[in-house]
Structure formats: structure tokens, C-alpha cells
Amino acid sequence: MSQLEGKVVVTGGGRGLGRAYCEALARAGAAVVAADIRDTGGTVAAVTAANGRIIGTALNAADMASCEAMARRAVDEFGRIDVLINNAALYGDTQGGRFDRIEQDEWDRTMAVNVRGVWQCCKACVPAMREAGGGSIINIASLAAVYGMPFGLHYATSKAAVIGMTRSLARELGHDWIRVNTIAPSAVLTEGTDDFFGAKKDKLLQSVAAGQSLRKNLTTDDLVGTMLYLASDAKWRLRLQ
């Protein structure tokens, strides 16, 4: 049996890391709901061509009604929700700069998606996980939250909030056998990183790599294994053996 056979996974999947997650999850046997404010047609086509199970659906994480509609679509199509990967976030779409020059609207927009959006997606999906007898929530944070990132205070602050939210949710939802974890990578070579770093991308990526023990920039393949492990029941099976 494949690693995630029979599991239903909801994740952002328009491009970049989210698309890589969708493709890996489908290969592992999961039924995937690619939910994104961007078009997910390319992701759905790629997974379908590889004989994977997937549907695409629109999601504005900052809008609770949209989050609830996403969860209903997942249950209507596949009957359950086992895993939620909160990958949808403003990253390449944010406007960086000195902390005192960040506009209030830009700050609020970032928090609405990156923080409130995670909370709202959890609110929308947890009832189905409880009905299924448990599940896994994987929140995507960033090394920026703990390492510090100048000229991106709103983004780094939003990801620090995700880490705090994860710790609190893990304690609260453990009673429902719902695991909650965070993956906090450094810069990953995706379209979002291209957009965020802009013309200074090469110089900034060199700086990021130089500050790491393994001096390389991450690719989506570097994150997929961790995601699959946290999404699966592997650690529970290992613990029982």
C-alpha cells in the first residue's frame, strides 16, 4: 500500500512548493485538493496525467466563506479530510522595504492571509478531521521567523505567528488525535522567491546559502520528504512497533 493511500489532503497548489507537494502527495496515493487563489489547472493536469487523484478549487484564505467552501468541496468529492497543509501565503506578492516604510494596508494584507488565513483554514477543515477520527495539520512557516529577515518585517512576523499558532493548536487538538506541525524552510527556489527577491535574487540567495550549515539553496525536493512524513501515520506505526 502506498504511504498515503486512502488519505484526503487539502493544500495550496497553484505553483512552486504547493505544486510540488500536490504531485508528491498524489504519487504517495493520496487524493489531493489543490486549493489556491491562483489557477491550479497546471497542477491538476500534471497530477492527472500521472494517474493521480486531484481536484482544483478556488481559495481566498483571508475569506472565511471561501475556506468553508473549500472544505465542503473536499468532503463532497472525497468524503473526508485527513490532512491540511497550510501552504497558501503572501510571499512573492508582498512589498518589502524598511520596516518604517511598510504601508499599513500591506501589513494588514499580509497578516490577513498568512496568519488569519491559517487559522480560518484550520477552522474549516478540523470538523472533518474530527469526524474521521484524527488527522494532520502542517503549517508552512519560514526560517525568517526565527533567524530574522531585514526589510521583510511583516512577512517574518506573520511566519513567527504561524509557529506560535502551531504550538498552541498542537496542544489543543491533540485531544482529537490531530497532529499539528510546522515546516520552516529558508529560501526555496520557486517562483515566489524569484518575485520576492527580484533583481537582487542571485546576491541574496548567495547570502542565504552562506549562512547555512549546508551551503546550498533549497529546492522543492528538499521539503517534500518532511511533508510526506508529517502527513502520513508513519511515526505512529514506528512508535507502536
C-alpha positions as CSV (number, residue, x, y, z in Angstrom):
1,M,0.0,0.0,0.0
2,S,1.3,3.5,-0.8
3,Q,2.3,5.8,2.0
4,L,-0.8,7.9,2.0
5,E,-3.3,5.5,0.3
6,G,-6.9,6.5,1.3
7,K,-5.9,9.9,2.7
8,V,-7.5,13.1,1.5
9,V,-5.2,16.1,1.6
10,V,-6.0,19.8,1.2
11,T,-3.2,22.1,0.2
12,G,-2.4,25.2,-1.7
13,G,-1.2,24.1,-5.1
14,G,-1.1,26.9,-7.7
15,R,2.7,26.8,-8.2
16,G,6.1,26.4,-6.6
17,L,6.2,24.4,-3.4
18,G,2.5,23.9,-3.3
19,R,2.5,22.2,-6.7
20,A,5.5,20.0,-5.7
21,Y,3.5,19.0,-2.6
22,C,0.4,18.1,-4.7
23,E,2.4,16.0,-7.1
24,A,4.3,14.1,-4.3
25,L,1.1,13.5,-2.3
26,A,-0.6,12.0,-5.4
27,R,2.4,9.8,-6.1
28,A,2.1,8.6,-2.4
29,G,-1.5,7.6,-3.0
30,A,-3.4,10.5,-1.5
31,A,-6.5,12.1,-3.0
32,V,-5.4,15.8,-3.3
33,V,-7.4,19.0,-3.2
34,A,-5.3,21.8,-4.7
35,A,-6.8,25.0,-3.3
36,D,-5.3,28.3,-4.3
37,I,-6.3,31.8,-5.2
38,R,-4.2,31.2,-8.4
39,D,-5.2,28.9,-11.2
40,T,-4.5,25.3,-10.3
41,G,-5.1,24.0,-13.8
42,G,-1.4,23.2,-14.5
43,T,-1.1,21.3,-11.2
44,V,-4.3,19.3,-11.8
45,A,-3.2,18.5,-15.4
46,A,0.2,17.2,-14.2
47,V,-1.2,15.0,-11.5
48,T,-4.0,13.7,-13.7
49,A,-1.5,12.8,-16.4
50,A,0.4,10.8,-13.9
51,N,-2.8,8.9,-13.0
52,G,-3.2,10.7,-9.6
53,R,-6.4,11.7,-8.0
54,I,-6.8,15.5,-7.7
55,I,-9.3,18.3,-7.9
56,G,-8.6,22.0,-8.0
57,T,-10.7,24.6,-6.2
58,A,-10.5,28.3,-5.6
59,L,-9.4,29.5,-2.2
60,N,-9.0,33.0,-0.7
61,A,-7.6,32.1,2.7
62,A,-8.4,35.6,4.0
63,D,-12.1,34.9,3.5
64,M,-13.8,32.5,5.9
65,A,-16.6,31.7,3.5
66,S,-14.0,30.7,0.8
67,C,-12.3,28.4,3.4
68,E,-15.6,26.8,4.3
69,A,-16.5,26.3,0.6
70,M,-13.1,24.6,0.1
71,A,-13.6,22.2,2.9
72,R,-17.1,21.3,1.7
73,R,-15.8,20.7,-1.8
74,A,-13.2,18.3,-0.4
75,V,-15.7,16.4,1.6
76,D,-18.3,16.3,-1.2
77,E,-15.7,15.0,-3.7
78,F,-13.7,12.6,-1.5
79,G,-15.9,12.0,1.6
80,R,-13.3,13.1,4.2
81,I,-10.3,15.3,5.1
82,D,-7.3,13.7,6.7
83,V,-4.5,16.3,6.1
84,L,-4.4,20.1,5.8
85,I,-1.3,21.7,4.5
86,N,-1.4,25.5,5.1
87,N,0.9,26.4,2.3
88,A,-1.2,29.4,0.9
89,A,0.6,32.6,1.8
90,L,1.7,36.0,0.6
91,Y,5.4,35.8,-0.2
92,G,6.4,36.9,-3.6
93,D,3.3,39.2,-3.7
94,T,4.5,41.2,-0.6
95,Q,6.2,44.6,-0.9
96,G,9.4,44.6,1.2
97,G,11.4,47.5,2.4
98,R,12.5,49.3,5.6
99,F,10.2,48.5,8.5
100,D,9.1,52.1,8.8
101,R,8.1,52.4,5.2
102,I,5.8,49.4,5.1
103,E,2.3,50.6,4.4
104,Q,-0.4,49.7,6.9
105,D,-2.5,48.2,4.2
106,E,0.4,46.0,3.1
107,W,0.9,44.9,6.8
108,D,-2.8,44.1,7.2
109,R,-3.0,42.2,3.9
110,T,0.0,40.0,4.8
111,M,-1.5,39.2,8.3
112,A,-4.9,38.5,6.8
113,V,-3.6,35.8,4.5
114,N,-0.5,34.4,6.4
115,V,-1.9,34.4,9.9
116,R,-5.7,34.7,9.8
117,G,-5.8,32.5,6.7
118,V,-4.1,29.7,8.5
119,W,-6.5,29.9,11.4
120,Q,-9.5,30.0,9.1
121,C,-8.4,27.0,7.1
122,C,-8.0,25.1,10.3
123,K,-11.4,26.1,11.5
124,A,-12.9,25.0,8.2
125,C,-11.1,21.6,8.0
126,V,-10.9,20.4,11.6
127,P,-14.5,19.3,11.9
128,A,-14.0,16.8,9.1
129,M,-10.8,15.6,10.7
130,R,-12.6,15.1,14.0
131,E,-15.3,13.1,12.0
132,A,-12.5,11.0,10.5
133,G,-11.1,10.2,13.9
134,G,-7.9,12.4,13.6
135,G,-5.5,13.9,11.1
136,S,-2.5,16.0,10.5
137,I,-2.2,19.8,10.0
138,I,1.1,21.0,8.5
139,N,1.7,24.7,8.6
140,I,4.4,26.2,6.4
141,A,6.3,28.9,8.3
142,S,9.8,30.2,7.4
143,L,13.3,30.4,8.8
144,A,12.8,34.1,8.7
145,A,10.6,33.8,11.8
146,V,13.5,32.6,14.0
147,Y,16.5,33.8,12.1
148,G,15.3,37.3,11.4
149,M,14.8,38.9,8.0
150,P,15.5,42.6,7.5
151,F,13.3,44.5,5.0
152,G,10.6,42.0,5.3
153,L,9.3,42.6,8.8
154,H,5.7,41.9,8.0
155,Y,6.4,38.6,6.4
156,A,8.8,37.4,9.1
157,T,6.3,38.5,11.8
158,S,3.5,36.6,10.1
159,K,5.5,33.4,10.0
160,A,6.5,33.8,13.7
161,A,2.8,33.9,14.4
162,V,2.3,30.7,12.5
163,I,4.9,29.0,14.7
164,G,3.1,30.2,17.8
165,M,-0.3,29.2,16.4
166,T,1.1,25.7,15.6
167,R,2.3,25.1,19.2
168,S,-1.0,26.2,20.7
169,L,-3.1,24.2,18.2
170,A,-1.0,21.1,18.8
171,R,-1.8,21.1,22.5
172,E,-5.5,21.8,21.9
173,L,-6.1,19.4,19.0
174,G,-4.0,16.6,20.3
175,H,-7.1,15.5,22.3
176,D,-8.8,14.9,18.9
177,W,-5.8,12.9,17.7
178,I,-5.0,15.7,15.3
179,R,-1.3,16.3,14.9
180,V,-0.1,19.9,14.2
181,N,3.4,20.6,13.0
182,T,5.3,23.4,11.2
183,I,7.9,23.2,8.5
184,A,10.1,26.4,8.5
185,P,12.4,26.4,5.5
186,S,14.9,29.0,4.4
187,A,14.5,30.4,0.8
188,V,13.3,27.8,-1.6
189,L,14.0,28.1,-5.3
190,T,10.4,28.8,-6.5
191,E,8.6,31.5,-8.5
192,G,7.6,33.1,-5.2
193,T,11.3,33.6,-4.2
194,D,12.0,35.0,-7.7
195,D,9.2,37.5,-7.1
196,F,10.2,38.4,-3.6
197,F,14.0,38.9,-4.2
198,G,13.5,40.5,-7.6
199,A,16.6,41.8,-9.3
200,K,18.8,41.1,-6.2
201,K,17.8,37.4,-6.2
202,D,21.3,35.9,-7.0
203,K,23.1,38.0,-4.5
204,L,20.5,37.4,-1.8
205,L,20.4,33.7,-2.4
206,Q,24.2,33.5,-2.1
207,S,23.9,35.3,1.3
208,V,21.2,32.9,2.5
209,A,23.2,29.8,1.5
210,A,26.4,31.2,3.1
211,G,24.6,31.4,6.5
212,Q,23.6,27.8,6.5
213,S,25.5,24.7,7.7
214,L,24.8,23.1,4.3
215,R,25.7,25.9,1.9
216,K,23.1,25.3,-0.8
217,N,19.8,26.9,-1.6
218,L,16.8,24.6,-1.1
219,T,14.7,23.2,-3.9
220,T,11.2,21.8,-3.6
221,D,12.6,18.3,-3.5
222,D,14.3,19.2,-0.2
223,L,11.0,19.8,1.5
224,V,8.8,17.0,0.1
225,G,10.1,14.2,2.3
226,T,9.4,16.1,5.5
227,M,5.9,16.9,4.3
228,L,5.1,13.3,3.4
229,Y,6.4,12.1,6.8
230,L,4.3,14.5,8.7
231,A,1.2,13.9,6.6
232,S,1.4,10.1,7.0
233,D,0.9,7.9,10.0
234,A,4.5,6.6,9.8
235,K,5.6,7.9,13.1
236,W,2.6,6.3,14.9
237,R,3.4,3.0,13.3
238,L,7.0,3.2,14.3
239,R,6.1,4.1,17.9
240,L,3.8,1.1,18.2
241,Q,6.4,-1.4,16.9
